[in-house]
Amino acid sequence: MGQGQSTEHAARNVTTEHLSHELAQRFAIKCFTPLELTHFKDVFRTLADDQDGIQFWKEETLCRFLVIPDALGPGPVIYQMATYLGAFPFPSLAPSILTREAMLNVVVVMTERYGKVLKKGKADRNKLFFRSLAVYDRGMSSVPEKPELDTSTPSKARHEIAAEEGHERVRGHVAGFDIDEAGSDEEEDDDELSLAALESLDAIEVFKNDQKADTKVHHARIPIDNFRGLLMLLLVLAPLESQEPLTRYAEGLTESRLKGLRRVADSILWSFIPEENAGISYHAFNTIVPASLPYLFDGLNPLFEHFLFSKNIDLSRRRRSTASHPTLRSTASSVPDSPFEPLLPREGEILDLNILSQLSFFMKGSNLFRRLRLLYSGGEAGFSIGSFEQKVLNWRAPSILLVSGTRLSVVPHDSRQRTLADKLPPKKHPDGVSGNSKSNKVVYGVYLNVPWKQTHKEAIGDSDSLLFQLEPIHEVFHASTINRDYATLTKSGIAFGNPPARAKPVSGLSSHVYLGAVSLLLDESLEYGVFTHDVSGGGSFHPSKVRNHSWQDRFEIDSLEVWGCGGDEEAERQRVAWAFEEREALARKNLNLGKDIEADRALLAMAGLLASENHTSGGSMG
């Protein structure tokens, strides 16, 4: 009993600085190999500034090392995240000076290596990222000029920095916002990842006392401009692999590419705040990211792994040498980059590098980058079900359908639009939200995990199917297991979330096309599309998690594409299958009767395939 009380008393008297140091030491030992730690120390020491014997990194040092493109402007945001994560797991120590220990914490969190120490914390990184990005409401829409770094701060302890001069800002933080205290969940006050860290140190009580300083957690928001810049960077980072230089993807940031990046970023932003341009709350962040952007931050992993590969350490010379320390060399003698394989063999009318990165935010990039090939394009093959089938059937791997179009007015303008309106049930829902777009353009898509085939009685697809909107608002509608009418392909059109069409009208039932609660319909001419979102649910796809209203977009199709997820092997299988079917069709077409025509005719008549001369049915037994 007394021993338990003394242990608790000792835990309460341990300083947060001591615990932070102890956690950093544990991270260093358990999350990195000795060689990785050697690389990290060399990278940090080589670029660090030194003042009063304390080494630290400035904002410009971090951005220069990570090669953050100036054109995107997210450098201050990345630095803000780093100064918060450097203080992990104590928000009261933020913003931290980026010393070696603080930078080690940053790398551990960014690369998700904390799982080797914090067994309960893997699912909570997004929450930590929200805290690192959140500020407090004082004009959320802009990023003012950065204040200058107080060069005297490195010589002070981090808790003294946070206390002095009313929490003065460190360079890289957004002026005009109180960001020393962590942004937090509106529904939960405990940070599970931080709790896991403190559990590993038996110091939960210290963490809870530190959390009491978090007095403004319910007012935290991520500013729109901050998040837009970060999104544009994440779109560029999406295809990055371990040890790849970011310059490989950032060098081509032309005005046109930047415009496209901003358009995609705006679509994603509007998924968080579809009705108003306010800051992003944790509730919206925690709802949208897991459902529609589960891989949003994956590009940060390989970016921060660059800390674990120093260009000054020559491993080949180390192997040849008997010395115990690695040999330093000039970065000029680096091994040349491997040949660069294009991320997309060719761009389509819809799919380009920006949309490709957008797709990788909710589909694994390893299945997209350098793995897609264009199967069908309406602009090239023609807008018809026949040409569609000719291109997509026999592709024995997953595929992605993308369709873009322009919203139709409520009143039909011509006979074709009136014909469409007559086929559909009366429109009872308004158009979808337009976001920042003024063009009435919409882009929808579907991911099918199964091969395409003609459907007559049963739909195709499985629970991995996805229905999604890319523009003007980004959102993913996941498959339901209650209703399995995921996809149908018939002569009357292509549908997702609708039951197979009836072969003949049934007396007493409506002749209108049936539209599922959450569904996408492309008509038989591939000229028009209809996306329906009914909040009542019950369909093959779940309704929106943030837009709690119904809407329906009727649009004229501008472009339609199907991309196969696979490589040369899948393409060869499709080619072989088509060749086989063509040979079979040709064989049936060239089927010849024998030389004895009368004998052949009699044989066919006996088989019931040809009427006999007395006009009786062949094959009859009397």
C-alpha positions in Angstrom: 0.0 0.0 0.0 2.7 2.4 1.1 4.9 1.4 -1.8 2.0 2.1 -4.3 1.5 5.6 -2.8 5.2 6.4 -3.0 5.4 5.2 -6.6 2.4 7.5 -7.5 4.0 10.4 -5.6 7.3 9.9 -7.4 5.5 9.8 -10.8 3.8 13.1 -10.0 7.2 14.7 -9.2 8.9 13.6 -12.4 9.2 16.5 -14.8 7.7 16.4 -18.3 11.2 17.3 -19.6 12.7 14.2 -18.0 9.9 12.0 -19.3 10.3 13.5 -22.8 14.0 12.7 -22.7 13.4 9.2 -21.5 10.8 8.5 -24.2 13.2 9.9 -26.9 15.9 7.5 -25.6 13.5 4.6 -25.8 12.5 5.6 -29.4 16.2 5.7 -30.4 16.9 2.2 -29.0 13.8 0.4 -30.2 12.6 2.2 -33.3 15.9 2.5 -35.2 18.8 0.2 -36.1 22.2 1.3 -35.0 23.1 2.1 -38.6 19.9 4.2 -39.1 20.7 6.1 -35.9 24.2 6.8 -37.2 22.7 8.2 -40.4 20.2 10.3 -38.5 22.8 11.8 -36.2 25.0 12.7 -39.2 22.2 14.3 -41.1 21.2 16.4 -38.0 24.7 17.4 -37.1 25.7 18.4 -40.6 22.9 20.9 -41.1 22.3 22.0 -37.5 22.8 25.6 -36.2 24.7 25.8 -32.9 24.2 28.4 -30.2 25.5 28.2 -26.6 26.3 24.6 -27.2 22.8 23.6 -28.3 22.3 22.3 -31.8 18.9 22.9 -33.5 17.3 23.1 -36.9 15.6 26.3 -38.2 12.6 26.3 -40.5 14.6 27.1 -43.6 17.0 24.2 -42.7 14.1 21.7 -42.5 12.4 22.9 -45.7 15.7 22.9 -47.6 16.6 19.4 -46.4 13.1 18.0 -47.3 13.2 19.9 -50.6 9.8 21.5 -49.9 8.8 23.3 -53.2 8.5 27.1 -52.6 5.8 27.2 -55.2 3.5 25.2 -53.0 4.2 27.3 -49.9 3.6 24.7 -47.1 7.0 25.1 -45.5 5.7 27.0 -42.5 3.0 24.4 -42.0 5.4 21.5 -42.0 7.6 23.4 -39.6 4.6 24.1 -37.3 3.8 20.3 -37.4 7.4 19.5 -36.5 7.6 21.9 -33.6 4.5 20.3 -32.1 5.5 16.7 -32.8 8.9 17.4 -31.3 7.3 18.0 -28.0 5.4 14.6 -28.1 3.7 13.5 -25.9 3.4 16.8 -23.9 1.4 19.6 -25.6 2.6 22.1 -23.0 6.1 21.8 -24.3 5.0 22.8 -27.8 6.3 24.6 -29.8 9.6 22.8 -29.2 13.0 23.8 -30.5 14.0 21.2 -33.0 16.9 19.7 -31.1 18.2 16.3 -32.0 15.8 14.6 -29.5 12.8 16.7 -30.7 13.7 15.8 -34.3 13.9 12.2 -33.4 10.4 12.4 -32.1 9.3 14.0 -35.3 10.8 11.2 -37.5 9.3 8.5 -35.3 5.8 9.9 -35.6 6.0 10.8 -39.3 7.4 7.4 -40.3 5.0 5.5 -37.9 7.9 3.8 -36.2 6.4 4.4 -32.8 4.5 1.1 -33.2 7.6 -0.7 -31.9 7.2 1.1 -28.6 3.5 2.3 -28.4 1.4 -0.8 -28.9 -1.9 1.1 -28.6 -1.1 4.2 -30.7 -1.0 3.3 -34.4 -4.6 4.3 -35.2 -4.3 7.7 -33.5 -1.6 9.4 -35.6 -4.3 11.4 -37.5 -5.5 12.8 -34.2 -1.9 13.9 -33.4 -1.6 15.5 -36.9 -4.8 17.5 -36.3 -3.3 18.8 -33.0 -0.1 19.7 -34.8 -2.1 21.6 -37.5 -4.8 23.2 -35.4 -4.8 26.9 -34.3 -7.3 29.0 -32.5 -10.0 31.1 -34.0 -8.7 34.5 -34.9 -9.3 34.7 -38.6 -8.9 31.3 -40.1 -8.5 31.8 -43.8 -5.0 33.2 -44.3 -1.4 32.6 -43.5 0.2 36.0 -42.5 3.9 36.7 -42.8 6.2 34.6 -40.7 7.8 36.3 -37.7 11.5 36.2 -37.3 13.2 33.5 -35.2 14.4 34.6 -31.8 18.0 33.2 -32.0 18.3 33.4 -28.2 15.7 30.7 -27.7 17.9 27.6 -28.3 19.8 28.2 -25.0 16.6 28.1 -22.9 14.8 25.0 -21.8 11.7 24.2 -23.8 9.3 24.8 -20.8 10.9 28.2 -20.3 10.3 29.1 -23.9 6.6 28.3 -23.6 6.2 30.4 -20.5 8.2 33.5 -21.5 6.6 36.6 -22.9 3.1 35.2 -23.1 4.0 32.2 -25.3 5.9 34.1 -28.0 5.8 32.6 -31.5 8.8 30.7 -32.9 9.6 31.3 -36.6 7.3 29.3 -38.9 4.2 29.5 -36.8 1.3 31.4 -38.1 1.2 34.9 -36.7 -2.1 35.9 -35.1 -3.0 32.5 -33.7 -2.4 31.0 -30.3 -0.9 27.7 -31.2 1.3 27.0 -28.1 -1.5 24.9 -26.7 -2.5 21.8 -28.6 -5.6 21.7 -30.7 -7.9 18.9 -29.6 -10.8 16.7 -30.2 -14.2 18.3 -29.5 -15.5 14.9 -28.3 -12.5 13.4 -26.5 -10.0 15.2 -24.3 -7.5 12.3 -24.0 -4.9 11.8 -26.8 -4.7 8.0 -27.1 -1.3 8.1 -28.8 0.1 10.2 -26.0 -1.5 8.0 -23.4 0.2 5.0 -24.9 3.5 6.8 -24.7 3.0 7.6 -21.0 1.8 4.1 -20.3 5.1 2.9 -21.6 6.8 5.1 -19.0 4.3 4.5 -16.2 3.6 8.3 -16.1 -0.1 8.7 -16.9 -0.7 11.0 -14.0 1.9 13.5 -15.4 0.2 13.5 -18.8 -3.2 14.1 -17.2 -1.8 17.0 -15.2 -0.2 18.4 -18.4 -3.5 18.1 -20.3 -5.1 20.5 -17.8 -3.2 23.3 -19.5 -5.1 22.5 -22.7 -7.8 25.1 -22.0 -8.9 26.0 -25.6 -9.3 22.5 -27.1 -12.9 23.0 -28.1 -12.0 26.0 -30.3 -9.3 24.4 -32.4 -9.5 24.7 -36.2 -7.1 24.1 -39.1 -7.0 27.2 -41.2 -8.1 26.7 -44.8 -5.1 28.2 -46.5 -2.7 26.2 -44.3 -4.5 22.9 -45.2 -4.7 23.8 -48.9 -1.0 24.2 -49.1 -0.4 21.0 -47.2 -2.8 19.1 -49.5 -1.0 20.3 -52.6 2.2 19.1 -51.1 0.7 15.7 -50.2 -0.6 15.4 -53.8 2.9 15.8 -55.1 4.3 13.5 -52.4 1.8 10.7 -53.0 3.9 8.6 -55.4 7.1 9.1 -53.4 8.9 5.9 -52.4 11.7 5.3 -49.8 14.9 7.1 -50.7 13.4 8.7 -53.8 14.2 12.5 -54.0 11.2 14.7 -53.9 12.7 16.8 -56.7 11.8 13.9 -59.0 8.1 14.9 -58.7 8.4 18.6 -57.8 10.5 19.7 -60.8 7.6 19.8 -63.1 5.4 22.2 -61.1 4.4 24.4 -64.1 1.6 26.9 -63.8 -0.7 24.4 -65.4 0.2 21.7 -62.9 -0.2 24.2 -60.0 -3.6 25.1 -61.2 -4.6 21.5 -61.4 -3.2 20.8 -57.9 -5.2 23.7 -56.5 -8.4 22.5 -58.1 -8.0 19.0 -56.6 -7.0 20.5 -53.2 -10.2 22.7 -53.2 -12.4 19.6 -54.0 -10.8 17.9 -51.0 -11.2 20.9 -48.8 -14.9 21.1 -49.5 -15.4 17.6 -48.3 -14.5 18.9 -44.8 -16.6 22.1 -45.0 -19.2 21.6 -47.7 -21.4 24.6 -46.7 -19.0 27.3 -45.4 -15.4 28.3 -45.7 -14.6 28.1 -42.0 -11.7 26.3 -40.3 -11.7 22.5 -40.2 -12.8 21.1 -36.9 -11.6 17.9 -35.4 -15.1 16.3 -35.8 -15.0 17.0 -39.6 -11.3 15.9 -39.8 -11.9 12.7 -37.9 -15.0 11.8 -40.0 -13.7 12.5 -43.4 -10.1 11.3 -43.2 -10.8 7.7 -42.2 -13.7 7.3 -44.7 -12.6 9.2 -47.7 -8.8 9.9 -47.3 -7.4 7.0 -45.3 -4.0 7.2 -47.1 -3.8 11.0 -47.1 -0.6 11.3 -45.0 1.2 8.2 -46.4 3.6 10.4 -48.4 5.1 11.8 -45.2 6.6 8.4 -44.4 9.1 8.2 -47.2 9.7 12.0 -47.0 10.9 11.9 -43.4 12.8 8.6 -44.0 15.4 10.8 -45.7 16.7 11.5 -42.2 17.8 7.9 -42.1 20.0 8.0 -45.2 22.9 10.4 -45.0 24.7 11.1 -48.3 27.9 11.6 -46.3 28.2 7.9 -45.3 29.8 5.6 -47.8 28.6 2.1 -46.9 30.7 0.4 -49.7 33.9 1.8 -48.3 32.8 0.8 -44.8 32.4 -2.8 -45.9 36.0 -2.8 -47.3 37.4 -1.0 -44.3 38.2 -2.6 -40.9 37.6 0.8 -39.2 34.6 0.9 -36.8 33.3 4.3 -38.0 31.7 5.0 -41.4 33.6 7.0 -43.9 32.4 10.4 -44.9 32.3 11.4 -48.5 31.0 14.3 -50.7 27.4 14.3 -51.7 28.6 15.1 -55.3 29.7 11.5 -55.7 26.3 10.1 -54.9 25.0 7.1 -56.8 23.1 8.3 -59.8 19.3 8.1 -59.7 17.8 5.1 -61.3 15.9 5.6 -64.6 12.5 7.2 -63.9 9.4 5.2 -65.0 6.4 7.4 -65.7 3.7 7.3 -63.0 1.1 7.1 -65.8 1.9 5.8 -69.3 -0.4 8.3 -70.8 -2.9 10.9 -69.5 -6.6 10.6 -70.3 -9.2 13.3 -70.8 -10.0 12.9 -67.1 -7.2 11.1 -65.4 -4.0 13.1 -65.0 -1.2 13.1 -62.4 -3.3 15.3 -60.0 -6.3 13.0 -60.2 -4.1 10.0 -59.9 -2.7 11.3 -56.6 -6.2 12.1 -55.5 -7.2 8.5 -56.1 -4.2 7.3 -54.1 -5.6 9.1 -51.0 -8.3 6.3 -50.8 -6.8 3.5 -52.9 -3.4 2.1 -52.3 -0.8 3.8 -54.4 1.0 0.5 -55.1 -2.1 -0.5 -57.1 -2.2 2.8 -59.0 1.2 4.4 -59.7 2.8 2.7 -62.8 0.0 0.1 -62.7 -2.8 1.7 -64.7 -3.5 1.4 -68.4 -6.3 3.0 -70.4 -8.8 0.3 -71.5 -11.6 2.5 -72.8 -12.0 6.2 -73.7 -15.3 7.5 -75.1 -13.5 10.2 -77.0 -11.4 7.6 -78.9 -13.5 4.4 -79.1 -16.9 6.1 -79.3 -19.7 6.6 -76.8 -21.7 3.3 -77.1 -22.3 0.2 -75.1 -20.8 -1.9 -77.9 -17.5 -0.1 -78.0 -17.4 0.0 -74.2 -17.8 -3.8 -74.0 -15.3 -4.4 -76.7 -12.6 -2.6 -74.7 -13.3 -3.6 -71.1 -14.6 -7.2 -71.3 -12.0 -9.9 -70.7 -9.9 -7.6 -68.4 -9.3 -10.0 -65.6 -8.3 -7.5 -62.9 -9.7 -4.6 -61.0 -10.6 -1.4 -62.9 -11.6 2.2 -62.3 -14.4 4.0 -64.3 -14.3 7.8 -64.4 -17.0 10.0 -65.9 -17.1 13.8 -66.1 -19.9 16.0 -67.3 -21.8 19.2 -67.0 -25.0 19.5 -64.9 -28.2 19.8 -66.8 -30.7 22.5 -66.1 -34.0 21.6 -64.4 -36.0 22.2 -67.5 -35.0 20.0 -70.5 -33.6 22.1 -73.4 -34.1 19.7 -76.3 -35.7 16.4 -77.3 -32.9 14.3 -76.1 -33.0 15.8 -72.6 -36.8 15.4 -72.6 -36.4 11.7 -73.5 -34.0 11.3 -70.6 -36.4 13.0 -68.2 -39.3 10.8 -69.3 -37.3 7.7 -68.5 -36.4 8.9 -65.0 -38.6 9.3 -62.0 -39.5 13.0 -61.3 -36.6 14.9 -59.8 -37.3 15.6 -56.2 -33.8 16.4 -54.9 -31.8 19.6 -55.7 -28.4 19.6 -57.4 -25.3 18.8 -55.4 -23.2 21.4 -53.8 -20.9 23.2 -56.2 -18.1 24.1 -53.8 -15.8 26.8 -55.3 -16.6 25.6 -58.8 -18.6 27.9 -61.1 -18.6 25.6 -64.1 -21.2 23.1 -63.0 -18.6 20.4 -63.8 -18.9 17.1 -61.9 -16.6 14.1 -61.8 -17.7 10.7 -60.5 -16.1 7.3 -60.5 -16.3 3.7 -59.5 -13.7 1.1 -58.4 -14.6 -2.5 -59.3 -12.6 -5.3 -57.8 -14.0 -7.9 -60.2 -13.9 -8.3 -64.0 -16.5 -6.7 -66.1 -19.2 -8.9 -67.7 -22.6 -8.5 -69.2 -25.3 -8.7 -66.5 -28.8 -10.0 -67.0 -30.2 -11.3 -63.8 -27.5 -10.6 -61.2 -25.2 -7.6 -60.6 -21.4 -7.9 -60.4 -19.0 -6.4 -57.8 -18.3 -7.1 -54.1 -18.0 -5.3 -50.8 -14.6 -3.8 -51.9 -16.4 -1.8 -54.6 -16.3 2.0 -54.2 -18.5 4.7 -55.6 -16.9 8.2 -55.3 -17.1 11.8 -56.3 -13.9 13.7 -57.2 -15.2 17.1 -58.2 -16.4 19.6 -57.0 -16.4 17.8 -53.7 -14.3 14.8 -52.8 -16.1 11.9 -51.1 -16.1 8.1 -51.1 -19.2 6.1 -50.7 -18.4 2.6 -49.4 -20.2 -0.6 -50.4 -23.0 -1.9 -48.2 -23.5 -5.6 -47.6 -27.3 -5.2 -47.1 -27.9 -4.7 -50.8 -25.4 -6.1 -53.3 -26.5 -4.5 -56.6 -23.1 -3.0 -57.0 -22.7 -2.8 -60.8 -24.7 -3.8 -64.0 -23.8 -3.7 -67.6 -26.6 -4.2 -70.1 -27.7 -2.8 -73.5 -29.8 -0.3 -71.6 -26.8 1.3 -69.8 -24.3 1.0 -67.1 -25.4 1.4 -63.5 -23.9 1.3 -60.0 -26.1 0.9 -57.0 -29.2 0.1 -59.2 -30.8 -3.4 -59.5 -30.6 -5.1 -62.9 -33.1 -3.7 -65.3 -36.2 -5.7 -66.0 -36.3 -7.4 -69.4 -39.9 -6.4 -70.0 -42.1 -3.9 -68.2 -44.3 -5.5 -65.6 -48.0 -4.6 -65.7 -48.9 -2.2 -62.9 -45.3 -1.1 -62.1 -43.8 2.2 -63.1 -41.9 2.2 -66.4 -39.3 4.6 -65.0 -35.7 3.5 -64.5 -35.3 2.6 -60.8 -32.5 4.6 -59.1 -30.8 3.3 -56.0 -30.5 5.4 -52.8 -26.8 6.1 -53.6 -26.2 5.3 -57.2 -24.7 6.3 -60.6 -26.5 5.6 -63.9 -25.1 6.0 -67.4 -27.8 5.8 -70.1 -27.7 3.4 -73.1 -26.2 6.0 -75.4 -23.5 7.0 -72.8 -24.7 10.5 -73.4 -26.2 11.3 -70.0 -25.5 10.4 -66.4 -27.4 10.6 -63.1 -25.9 10.5 -59.6 -28.4 10.1 -56.8 -27.8 10.5 -53.1 -30.8 9.8 -50.9 -30.1 10.1 -47.1 -32.7 7.5 -46.4 -30.1 4.9 -47.3 -30.8 1.2 -47.8 -28.9 1.0 -51.1 -25.8 -0.8 -52.3 -23.6 2.1 -51.1 -23.6 4.0 -47.8 -24.7 7.6 -47.9 -22.4 10.6 -47.1 -21.0 10.9 -43.7 -21.0 14.7 -43.7 -23.7 15.8 -46.1 -26.9 15.0 -44.3 -29.1 16.0 -47.2 -30.3 14.4 -50.4 -29.3 15.6 -53.9 -29.3 14.4 -57.5 -26.9 15.5 -60.3 -28.2 14.9 -63.8 -25.4 15.7 -66.2 -24.4 15.5 -69.9 -21.3 13.3 -70.2 -18.2 15.0 -71.5 -15.7 12.2 -71.0 -15.8 8.6 -70.0 -12.8 6.4 -69.2 -12.0 3.0 -67.8 -8.6 2.3 -66.5 -7.3 -1.2 -65.8 -5.4 -1.8 -62.6 -2.6 -4.1 -63.7 0.5 -4.5 -65.9 1.6 -6.3 -68.9 0.6 -9.7 -67.6 -3.1 -8.6 -67.3 -3.0 -6.9 -70.7 -1.7 -10.1 -72.3 -4.4 -12.1 -70.7 -7.0 -9.8 -72.1 -5.4 -9.9 -75.6 -5.4 -13.8 -75.6 -9.0 -13.9 -74.4 -10.1 -11.6 -77.2 -8.1 -13.5 -79.8 -9.7 -16.7 -78.7 -13.3 -15.3 -78.9 -12.5 -13.8 -82.4 -11.3 -17.2 -83.6 -14.5 -18.9 -82.2 -16.7 -16.3 -83.9 -14.9 -16.7 -87.2 -15.2 -20.5 -86.9 -18.9 -20.2 -86.4 -19.3 -17.8 -89.3 -17.4 -20.1 -91.7 -19.1 -23.3 -90.7 -19.7 -25.2 -94.0 -22.2 -28.0 -94.7 -20.7 -31.1 -96.4 -20.5 -31.7 -100.1 -23.7 -33.9 -100.0 -26.2 -31.1 -99.3 -29.2 -33.4 -99.4 -27.7 -35.7 -96.8 -26.8 -32.8 -94.6 -30.3 -31.4 -94.9 -31.8 -34.8 -93.9 -29.4 -35.0 -90.9 -30.4 -31.6 -89.7 -34.0 -32.3 -90.1 -33.6 -35.5 -88.0 -31.9 -33.5 -85.3 -34.9 -31.1 -85.3 -32.8 -28.2 -86.5 -34.5 -28.0 -90.0 -38.1 -28.6 -91.1 -38.6 -31.6 -93.3 -40.2 -31.5 -96.7 -43.6 -32.4 -95.3 -43.3 -29.4 -92.9 -43.4 -31.5 -89.8 -41.2 -30.5 -86.9 -37.9 -32.3 -86.8 -37.1 -34.6 -84.0 -40.7 -35.6 -83.4 -41.4 -39.2 -82.4 -44.9 -39.1 -83.9 
